[in-house]
């Protein structure tokens, strides 16, 4: 296994399966992320995992 594939598996274990829930400011209330740039880490992780699964 490569370091990249190990990192993907760790990320898969850490990411919250619940979807983000954004308030009217664009902050993710589900994960306590009060910034809009960068977006919620869980949303970014899910995007990376989807890209890894598609590859």
CHARMM-style PDB file with segment names, atoms N, HN, CA, C and O in Angstrom:
ATOM      1  N   UNK     1       0.838  -1.186   0.000  1.00  0.00      PROA
ATOM      2  CA  UNK     1       0.000   0.000   0.000  1.00  0.00      PROA
ATOM      3  C   UNK     1       0.883   1.249   0.000  1.00  0.00      PROA
ATOM      4  O   UNK     1       1.910   1.295   0.677  1.00  0.00      PROA
ATOM      5  N   UNK     2       0.482   2.235  -0.747  1.00  0.00      PROA
ATOM      6  HN  UNK     2      -0.353   2.198  -1.297  1.00  0.00      PROA
ATOM      7  CA  UNK     2       1.249   3.478  -0.795  1.00  0.00      PROA
ATOM      8  C   UNK     2       0.784   4.433   0.300  1.00  0.00      PROA
ATOM      9  O   UNK     2      -0.275   4.249   0.899  1.00  0.00      PROA
ATOM     10  N   UNK     3       1.585   5.437   0.542  1.00  0.00      PROA
ATOM     11  HN  UNK     3       2.446   5.586   0.055  1.00  0.00      PROA
ATOM     12  CA  UNK     3       1.210   6.445   1.536  1.00  0.00      PROA
ATOM     13  C   UNK     3      -0.088   7.140   1.130  1.00  0.00      PROA
ATOM     14  O   UNK     3      -0.917   7.454   1.985  1.00  0.00      PROA
ATOM     15  N   UNK     4      -0.267   7.382  -0.166  1.00  0.00      PROA
ATOM     16  HN  UNK     4       0.406   7.127  -0.860  1.00  0.00      PROA
ATOM     17  CA  UNK     4      -1.490   8.045  -0.641  1.00  0.00      PROA
ATOM     18  C   UNK     4      -2.713   7.172  -0.388  1.00  0.00      PROA
ATOM     19  O   UNK     4      -3.749   7.672   0.052  1.00  0.00      PROA
ATOM     20  N   UNK     5      -2.606   5.877  -0.662  1.00  0.00      PROA
ATOM     21  HN  UNK     5      -1.765   5.471  -1.019  1.00  0.00      PROA
ATOM     22  CA  UNK     5      -3.755   5.003  -0.434  1.00  0.00      PROA
ATOM     23  C   UNK     5      -4.013   4.827   1.064  1.00  0.00      PROA
ATOM     24  O   UNK     5      -5.162   4.696   1.485  1.00  0.00      PROA
ATOM     25  N   UNK     6      -2.952   4.824   1.865  1.00  0.00      PROA
ATOM     26  HN  UNK     6      -2.018   4.930   1.524  1.00  0.00      PROA
ATOM     27  CA  UNK     6      -3.128   4.790   3.323  1.00  0.00      PROA
ATOM     28  C   UNK     6      -3.861   6.044   3.796  1.00  0.00      PROA
ATOM     29  O   UNK     6      -4.763   5.966   4.631  1.00  0.00      PROA
ATOM     30  N   UNK     7      -3.470   7.191   3.260  1.00  0.00      PROA
ATOM     31  HN  UNK     7      -2.738   7.254   2.583  1.00  0.00      PROA
ATOM     32  CA  UNK     7      -4.103   8.455   3.645  1.00  0.00      PROA
ATOM     33  C   UNK     7      -5.580   8.467   3.266  1.00  0.00      PROA
ATOM     34  O   UNK     7      -6.408   8.967   4.028  1.00  0.00      PROA
ATOM     35  N   UNK     8      -5.916   7.928   2.111  1.00  0.00      PROA
ATOM     36  HN  UNK     8      -5.244   7.522   1.493  1.00  0.00      PROA
ATOM     37  CA  UNK     8      -7.318   7.862   1.684  1.00  0.00      PROA
ATOM     38  C   UNK     8      -8.117   6.991   2.643  1.00  0.00      PROA
ATOM     39  O   UNK     8      -9.243   7.339   2.997  1.00  0.00      PROA
ATOM     40  N   UNK     9      -7.557   5.877   3.062  1.00  0.00      PROA
ATOM     41  HN  UNK     9      -6.642   5.595   2.774  1.00  0.00      PROA
ATOM     42  CA  UNK     9      -8.268   4.984   3.988  1.00  0.00      PROA
ATOM     43  C   UNK     9      -8.444   5.634   5.363  1.00  0.00      PROA
ATOM     44  O   UNK     9      -9.492   5.480   5.990  1.00  0.00      PROA
ATOM     45  N   UNK    10      -7.436   6.351   5.829  1.00  0.00      PROA
ATOM     46  HN  UNK    10      -6.585   6.477   5.319  1.00  0.00      PROA
ATOM     47  CA  UNK    10      -7.565   7.068   7.090  1.00  0.00      PROA
ATOM     48  C   UNK    10      -8.635   8.142   6.964  1.00  0.00      PROA
ATOM     49  O   UNK    10      -9.469   8.301   7.856  1.00  0.00      PROA
ATOM     50  N   UNK    11      -8.612   8.873   5.867  1.00  0.00      PROA
ATOM     51  HN  UNK    11      -7.935   8.744   5.143  1.00  0.00      PROA
ATOM     52  CA  UNK    11      -9.613   9.911   5.627  1.00  0.00      PROA
ATOM     53  C   UNK    11     -11.013   9.307   5.601  1.00  0.00      PROA
ATOM     54  O   UNK    11     -11.948   9.884   6.157  1.00  0.00      PROA
ATOM     55  N   UNK    12     -11.162   8.156   4.964  1.00  0.00      PROA
ATOM     56  HN  UNK    12     -10.402   7.687   4.513  1.00  0.00      PROA
ATOM     57  CA  UNK    12     -12.452   7.469   4.893  1.00  0.00      PROA
ATOM     58  C   UNK    12     -12.956   7.124   6.305  1.00  0.00      PROA
ATOM     59  O   UNK    12     -14.152   7.218   6.584  1.00  0.00      PROA
ATOM     60  N   UNK    13     -12.041   6.729   7.180  1.00  0.00      PROA
ATOM     61  HN  UNK    13     -11.070   6.653   6.953  1.00  0.00      PROA
ATOM     62  CA  UNK    13     -12.425   6.392   8.553  1.00  0.00      PROA
ATOM     63  C   UNK    13     -12.775   7.625   9.384  1.00  0.00      PROA
ATOM     64  O   UNK    13     -13.609   7.544  10.286  1.00  0.00      PROA
ATOM     65  N   UNK    14     -12.156   8.752   9.094  1.00  0.00      PROA
ATOM     66  HN  UNK    14     -11.479   8.818   8.361  1.00  0.00      PROA
ATOM     67  CA  UNK    14     -12.348   9.952   9.898  1.00  0.00      PROA
ATOM     68  C   UNK    14     -13.537  10.817   9.482  1.00  0.00      PROA
ATOM     69  O   UNK    14     -14.128  11.499  10.319  1.00  0.00      PROA
ATOM     70  N   UNK    15     -13.887  10.793   8.211  1.00  0.00      PROA
ATOM     71  HN  UNK    15     -13.407  10.238   7.531  1.00  0.00      PROA
ATOM     72  CA  UNK    15     -14.918  11.708   7.726  1.00  0.00      PROA
ATOM     73  C   UNK    15     -16.280  11.342   8.314  1.00  0.00      PROA
ATOM     74  O   UNK    15     -16.626  10.167   8.439  1.00  0.00      PROA
ATOM     75  N   UNK    16     -17.028  12.358   8.665  1.00  0.00      PROA
ATOM     76  HN  UNK    16     -16.747  13.313   8.563  1.00  0.00      PROA
ATOM     77  CA  UNK    16     -18.370  12.181   9.205  1.00  0.00      PROA
ATOM     78  C   UNK    16     -19.325  11.826   8.065  1.00  0.00      PROA
ATOM     79  O   UNK    16     -19.371  12.541   7.064  1.00  0.00      PROA
ATOM     80  N   UNK    17     -20.080  10.750   8.193  1.00  0.00      PROA
ATOM     81  HN  UNK    17     -20.042  10.170   9.006  1.00  0.00      PROA
ATOM     82  CA  UNK    17     -20.992  10.375   7.109  1.00  0.00      PROA
ATOM     83  C   UNK    17     -22.174  11.338   6.970  1.00  0.00      PROA
ATOM     84  O   UNK    17     -22.834  11.354   5.931  1.00  0.00      PROA
ATOM     85  N   UNK    18     -22.446  12.135   7.999  1.00  0.00      PROA
ATOM     86  HN  UNK    18     -21.909  12.122   8.843  1.00  0.00      PROA
ATOM     87  CA  UNK    18     -23.553  13.083   7.916  1.00  0.00      PROA
ATOM     88  C   UNK    18     -23.219  14.217   6.961  1.00  0.00      PROA
ATOM     89  O   UNK    18     -22.075  14.664   6.882  1.00  0.00      PROA
ATOM     90  N   UNK    19     -24.223  14.671   6.244  1.00  0.00      PROA
ATOM     91  HN  UNK    19     -25.153  14.308   6.308  1.00  0.00      PROA
ATOM     92  CA  UNK    19     -24.035  15.789   5.325  1.00  0.00      PROA
ATOM     93  C   UNK    19     -23.845  17.091   6.085  1.00  0.00      PROA
ATOM     94  O   UNK    19     -24.271  17.232   7.231  1.00  0.00      PROA
ATOM     95  N   UNK    20     -23.202  18.030   5.428  1.00  0.00      PROA
ATOM     96  HN  UNK    20     -22.856  17.916   4.497  1.00  0.00      PROA
ATOM     97  CA  UNK    20     -23.058  19.370   5.983  1.00  0.00      PROA
ATOM     98  C   UNK    20     -24.426  20.044   6.017  1.00  0.00      PROA
ATOM     99  O   UNK    20     -25.293  19.771   5.186  1.00  0.00      PROA
ATOM    100  N   UNK    21     -24.595  20.909   6.975  1.00  0.00      PROA
ATOM    101  HN  UNK    21     -23.891  21.131   7.649  1.00  0.00      PROA
ATOM    102  CA  UNK    21     -25.804  21.723   7.072  1.00  0.00      PROA
ATOM    103  C   UNK    21     -25.338  23.163   7.240  1.00  0.00      PROA
ATOM    104  O   UNK    21     -24.773  23.536   8.268  1.00  0.00      PROA
ATOM    105  N   UNK    22     -25.588  23.962   6.207  1.00  0.00      PROA
ATOM    106  HN  UNK    22     -26.046  23.659   5.372  1.00  0.00      PROA
ATOM    107  CA  UNK    22     -25.085  25.336   6.198  1.00  0.00      PROA
ATOM    108  C   UNK    22     -26.159  26.314   6.653  1.00  0.00      PROA
ATOM    109  O   UNK    22     -27.316  26.217   6.242  1.00  0.00      PROA
ATOM    110  N   UNK    23     -25.766  27.256   7.506  1.00  0.00      PROA
ATOM    111  HN  UNK    23     -24.827  27.335   7.840  1.00  0.00      PROA
ATOM    112  CA  UNK    23     -26.695  28.301   7.925  1.00  0.00      PROA
ATOM    113  C   UNK    23     -26.697  29.436   6.909  1.00  0.00      PROA
ATOM    114  O   UNK    23     -26.067  29.326   5.858  1.00  0.00      PROA
ATOM    115  N   UNK    24     -27.389  30.509   7.208  1.00  0.00      PROA
ATOM    116  HN  UNK    24     -27.901  30.598   8.062  1.00  0.00      PROA
ATOM    117  CA  UNK    24     -27.527  31.623   6.266  1.00  0.00      PROA
ATOM    118  C   UNK    24     -26.219  32.375   6.032  1.00  0.00      PROA
ATOM    119  O   UNK    24     -26.132  33.179   5.104  1.00  0.00      PROA
ATOM    120  N   UNK    25     -25.206  32.129   6.854  1.00  0.00      PROA
ATOM    121  HN  UNK    25     -25.277  31.476   7.608  1.00  0.00      PROA
ATOM    122  CA  UNK    25     -23.886  32.725   6.637  1.00  0.00      PROA
ATOM    123  C   UNK    25     -22.980  31.824   5.803  1.00  0.00      PROA
ATOM    124  O   UNK    25     -21.898  32.236   5.386  1.00  0.00      PROA
ATOM    125  N   UNK    26     -23.428  30.591   5.563  1.00  0.00      PROA
ATOM    126  HN  UNK    26     -24.307  30.256   5.902  1.00  0.00      PROA
ATOM    127  CA  UNK    26     -22.610  29.629   4.835  1.00  0.00      PROA
ATOM    128  C   UNK    26     -21.716  28.803   5.735  1.00  0.00      PROA
ATOM    129  O   UNK    26     -20.821  28.110   5.253  1.00  0.00      PROA
ATOM    130  N   UNK    27     -21.951  28.867   7.062  1.00  0.00      PROA
ATOM    131  HN  UNK    27     -22.678  29.430   7.454  1.00  0.00      PROA
ATOM    132  CA  UNK    27     -21.161  28.098   8.020  1.00  0.00      PROA
ATOM    133  C   UNK    27     -21.798  26.726   8.214  1.00  0.00      PROA
ATOM    134  O   UNK    27     -23.022  26.601   8.252  1.00  0.00      PROA
ATOM    135  N   UNK    28     -20.968  25.711   8.333  1.00  0.00      PROA
ATOM    136  HN  UNK    28     -19.974  25.812   8.302  1.00  0.00      PROA
ATOM    137  CA  UNK    28     -21.475  24.353   8.515  1.00  0.00      PROA
ATOM    138  C   UNK    28     -21.818  24.115   9.976  1.00  0.00      PROA
ATOM    139  O   UNK    28     -20.933  23.982  10.821  1.00  0.00      PROA
ATOM    140  N   UNK    29     -23.099  24.062  10.260  1.00  0.00      PROA
ATOM    141  HN  UNK    29     -23.818  24.170   9.573  1.00  0.00      PROA
ATOM    142  CA  UNK    29     -23.560  23.838  11.621  1.00  0.00      PROA
ATOM    143  C   UNK    29     -23.398  22.378  12.044  1.00  0.00      PROA
ATOM    144  O   UNK    29     -23.228  22.096  13.230  1.00  0.00      PROA
ATOM    145  N   UNK    30     -23.449  21.458  11.100  1.00  0.00      PROA
ATOM    146  HN  UNK    30     -23.587  21.686  10.136  1.00  0.00      PROA
ATOM    147  CA  UNK    30     -23.345  20.035  11.418  1.00  0.00      PROA
ATOM    148  C   UNK    30     -21.974  19.679  11.978  1.00  0.00      PROA
ATOM    149  O   UNK    30     -21.850  18.788  12.818  1.00  0.00      PROA
ATOM    150  N   UNK    31     -20.958  20.373  11.514  1.00  0.00      PROA
ATOM    151  HN  UNK    31     -21.059  21.097  10.832  1.00  0.00      PROA
ATOM    152  CA  UNK    31     -19.590  20.018  11.905  1.00  0.00      PROA
ATOM    153  C   UNK    31     -18.871  21.141  12.652  1.00  0.00      PROA
ATOM    154  O   UNK    31     -17.674  21.038  12.920  1.00  0.00      PROA
ATOM    155  N   UNK    32     -19.587  22.203  12.988  1.00  0.00      PROA
ATOM    156  HN  UNK    32     -20.560  22.286  12.770  1.00  0.00      PROA
ATOM    157  CA  UNK    32     -18.985  23.286  13.760  1.00  0.00      PROA
ATOM    158  C   UNK    32     -17.907  24.044  13.007  1.00  0.00      PROA
ATOM    159  O   UNK    32     -16.934  24.502  13.605  1.00  0.00      PROA
ATOM    160  N   UNK    33     -18.077  24.179  11.685  1.00  0.00      PROA
ATOM    161  HN  UNK    33     -18.868  23.806  11.199  1.00  0.00      PROA
ATOM    162  CA  UNK    33     -17.079  24.870  10.864  1.00  0.00      PROA
ATOM    163  C   UNK    33     -17.589  26.265  10.542  1.00  0.00      PROA
ATOM    164  O   UNK    33     -18.521  26.429   9.755  1.00  0.00      PROA
ATOM    165  N   UNK    34     -16.976  27.261  11.151  1.00  0.00      PROA
ATOM    166  HN  UNK    34     -16.219  27.128  11.790  1.00  0.00      PROA
ATOM    167  CA  UNK    34     -17.451  28.633  11.030  1.00  0.00      PROA
ATOM    168  C   UNK    34     -16.548  29.461  10.136  1.00  0.00      PROA
ATOM    169  O   UNK    34     -15.991  30.482  10.542  1.00  0.00      PROA
ATOM    170  N   UNK    35     -16.422  28.988   8.912  1.00  0.00      PROA
ATOM    171  HN  UNK    35     -16.874  28.159   8.583  1.00  0.00      PROA
ATOM    172  CA  UNK    35     -15.652  29.671   7.882  1.00  0.00      PROA
ATOM    173  C   UNK    35     -16.265  29.278   6.545  1.00  0.00      PROA
ATOM    174  O   UNK    35     -16.903  28.230   6.439  1.00  0.00      PROA
ATOM    175  N   UNK    36     -16.083  30.085   5.556  1.00  0.00      PROA
ATOM    176  HN  UNK    36     -15.564  30.935   5.643  1.00  0.00      PROA
ATOM    177  CA  UNK    36     -16.584  29.739   4.220  1.00  0.00      PROA
ATOM    178  C   UNK    36     -15.448  29.502   3.236  1.00  0.00      PROA
ATOM    179  O   UNK    36     -15.661  28.951   2.156  1.00  0.00      PROA
ATOM    180  N   UNK    37     -14.256  29.913   3.604  1.00  0.00      PROA
ATOM    181  HN  UNK    37     -14.083  30.361   4.481  1.00  0.00      PROA
ATOM    182  CA  UNK    37     -13.100  29.698   2.751  1.00  0.00      PROA
ATOM    183  C   UNK    37     -11.903  29.368   3.627  1.00  0.00      PROA
ATOM    184  O   UNK    37     -11.329  30.277   4.227  1.00  0.00      PROA
ATOM    185  N   UNK    38     -11.515  28.140   3.722  1.00  0.00      PROA
ATOM    186  HN  UNK    38     -11.982  27.402   3.234  1.00  0.00      PROA
ATOM    187  CA  UNK    38     -11.982  26.999   2.939  1.00  0.00      PROA
ATOM    188  C   UNK    38     -13.306  26.455   3.484  1.00  0.00      PROA
ATOM    189  O   UNK    38     -13.674  26.711   4.630  1.00  0.00      PROA
ATOM    190  N   UNK    39     -14.012  25.699   2.637  1.00  0.00      PROA
ATOM    191  HN  UNK    39     -13.713  25.491   1.705  1.00  0.00      PROA
ATOM    192  CA  UNK    39     -15.272  25.093   3.077  1.00  0.00      PROA
ATOM    193  C   UNK    39     -15.036  24.047   4.171  1.00  0.00      PROA
ATOM    194  O   UNK    39     -13.896  23.720   4.499  1.00  0.00      PROA
ATOM    195  N   UNK    40     -16.111  23.543   4.716  1.00  0.00      PROA
ATOM    196  HN  UNK    40     -17.037  23.809   4.450  1.00  0.00      PROA
ATOM    197  CA  UNK    40     -16.055  22.534   5.770  1.00  0.00      PROA
ATOM    198  C   UNK    40     -15.128  21.386   5.364  1.00  0.00      PROA
ATOM    199  O   UNK    40     -15.216  20.895   4.238  1.00  0.00      PROA
ATOM    200  N   UNK    41     -14.239  20.951   6.266  1.00  0.00      PROA
ATOM    201  HN  UNK    41     -14.167  21.350   7.180  1.00  0.00      PROA
ATOM    202  CA  UNK    41     -13.324  19.854   5.951  1.00  0.00      PROA
ATOM    203  C   UNK    41     -14.044  18.554   5.589  1.00  0.00      PROA
ATOM    204  O   UNK    41     -13.532  17.763   4.796  1.00  0.00      PROA
ATOM    205  N   UNK    42     -15.210  18.331   6.157  1.00  0.00      PROA
ATOM    206  HN  UNK    42     -15.626  18.973   6.801  1.00  0.00      PROA
ATOM    207  CA  UNK    42     -15.940  17.109   5.831  1.00  0.00      PROA
ATOM    208  C   UNK    42     -16.438  17.142   4.390  1.00  0.00      PROA
ATOM    209  O   UNK    42     -16.410  16.120   3.705  1.00  0.00      PROA
ATOM    210  N   UNK    43     -16.885  18.280   3.931  1.00  0.00      PROA
ATOM    211  HN  UNK    43     -16.908  19.111   4.488  1.00  0.00      PROA
ATOM    212  CA  UNK    43     -17.307  18.407   2.526  1.00  0.00      PROA
ATOM    213  C   UNK    43     -16.114  18.210   1.598  1.00  0.00      PROA
ATOM    214  O   UNK    43     -16.225  17.543   0.569  1.00  0.00      PROA
ATOM    215  N   UNK    44     -14.976  18.789   1.962  1.00  0.00      PROA
ATOM    216  HN  UNK    44     -14.886  19.330   2.798  1.00  0.00      PROA
ATOM    217  CA  UNK    44     -13.774  18.625   1.140  1.00  0.00      PROA
ATOM    218  C   UNK    44     -13.312  17.173   1.142  1.00  0.00      PROA
ATOM    219  O   UNK    44     -12.896  16.655   0.107  1.00  0.00      PROA
ATOM    220  N   UNK    45     -13.382  16.515   2.293  1.00  0.00      PROA
ATOM    221  HN  UNK    45     -13.721  16.936   3.134  1.00  0.00      PROA
ATOM    222  CA  UNK    45     -12.976  15.117   2.383  1.00  0.00      PROA
ATOM    223  C   UNK    45     -13.879  14.228   1.536  1.00  0.00      PROA
ATOM    224  O   UNK    45     -13.400  13.340   0.831  1.00  0.00      PROA
ATOM    225  N   UNK    46     -15.185  14.469   1.607  1.00  0.00      PROA
ATOM    226  HN  UNK    46     -15.574  15.191   2.180  1.00  0.00      PROA
ATOM    227  CA  UNK    46     -16.128  13.670   0.817  1.00  0.00      PROA
ATOM    228  C   UNK    46     -15.868  13.838  -0.674  1.00  0.00      PROA
ATOM    229  O   UNK    46     -16.002  12.884  -1.440  1.00  0.00      PROA
ATOM    230  N   UNK    47     -15.494  15.053  -1.090  1.00  0.00      PROA
ATOM    231  HN  UNK    47     -15.385  15.828  -0.467  1.00  0.00      PROA
ATOM    232  CA  UNK    47     -15.180  15.285  -2.497  1.00  0.00      PROA
ATOM    233  C   UNK    47     -13.934  14.503  -2.896  1.00  0.00      PROA
ATOM    234  O   UNK    47     -13.911  13.878  -3.956  1.00  0.00      PROA
ATOM    235  N   UNK    48     -12.905  14.530  -2.063  1.00  0.00      PROA
ATOM    236  HN  UNK    48     -12.924  15.038  -1.202  1.00  0.00      PROA
ATOM    237  CA  UNK    48     -11.683  13.779  -2.347  1.00  0.00      PROA
ATOM    238  C   UNK    48     -11.958  12.281  -2.415  1.00  0.00      PROA
ATOM    239  O   UNK    48     -11.433  11.593  -3.291  1.00  0.00      PROA
ATOM    240  N   UNK    49     -12.772  11.775  -1.503  1.00  0.00      PROA
ATOM    241  HN  UNK    49     -13.199  12.334  -0.791  1.00  0.00      PROA
ATOM    242  CA  UNK    49     -13.101  10.350  -1.488  1.00  0.00      PROA
ATOM    243  C   UNK    49     -13.886   9.957  -2.739  1.00  0.00      PROA
ATOM    244  O   UNK    49     -13.654   8.890  -3.307  1.00  0.00      PROA
ATOM    245  N   UNK    50     -14.809  10.809  -3.167  1.00  0.00      PROA
ATOM    246  HN  UNK    50     -14.998  11.676  -2.706  1.00  0.00      PROA
ATOM    247  CA  UNK    50     -15.571  10.523  -4.386  1.00  0.00      PROA
ATOM    248  C   UNK    50     -14.642  10.491  -5.592  1.00  0.00      PROA
ATOM    249  O   UNK    50     -14.791   9.639  -6.467  1.00  0.00      PROA
ATOM    250  N   UNK    51     -13.687  11.410  -5.644  1.00  0.00      PROA
ATOM    251  HN  UNK    51     -13.566  12.103  -4.933  1.00  0.00      PROA
ATOM    252  CA  UNK    51     -12.717  11.419  -6.747  1.00  0.00      PROA
ATOM    253  C   UNK    51     -11.839  10.175  -6.705  1.00  0.00      PROA
ATOM    254  O   UNK    51     -11.528   9.603  -7.749  1.00  0.00      PROA
ATOM    255  N   UNK    52     -11.435   9.751  -5.507  1.00  0.00      PROA
ATOM    256  HN  UNK    52     -11.688  10.216  -4.659  1.00  0.00      PROA
ATOM    257  CA  UNK    52     -10.610   8.540  -5.382  1.00  0.00      PROA
ATOM    258  C   UNK    52     -11.394   7.301  -5.802  1.00  0.00      PROA
ATOM    259  O   UNK    52     -10.850   6.399  -6.438  1.00  0.00      PROA
ATOM    260  N   UNK    53     -12.672   7.265  -5.442  1.00  0.00      PROA
ATOM    261  HN  UNK    53     -13.114   7.998  -4.925  1.00  0.00      PROA
ATOM    262  CA  UNK    53     -13.511   6.113  -5.821  1.00  0.00      PROA
ATOM    263  C   UNK    53     -13.746   6.059  -7.324  1.00  0.00      PROA
ATOM    264  O   UNK    53     -13.871   4.977  -7.898  1.00  0.00      PROA
ATOM    265  N   UNK    54     -13.805   7.222  -7.960  1.00  0.00      PROA
ATOM    266  HN  UNK    54     -13.703   8.101  -7.494  1.00  0.00      PROA
ATOM    267  CA  UNK    54     -14.060   7.284  -9.404  1.00  0.00      PROA
ATOM    268  C   UNK    54     -12.811   6.904 -10.216  1.00  0.00      PROA
ATOM    269  O   UNK    54     -12.909   6.488 -11.371  1.00  0.00      PROA
ATOM    270  N   UNK    55     -11.648   7.056  -9.592  1.00  0.00      PROA
ATOM    271  HN  UNK    55     -11.569   7.394  -8.655  1.00  0.00      PROA
ATOM    272  CA  UNK    55     -10.389   6.780 -10.298  1.00  0.00      PROA
ATOM    273  C   UNK    55     -10.110   5.293 -10.403  1.00  0.00      PROA
ATOM    274  OT1 UNK    55      -9.091   4.894 -10.967  1.00  0.00      PROA
TER     275      UNK     55
END
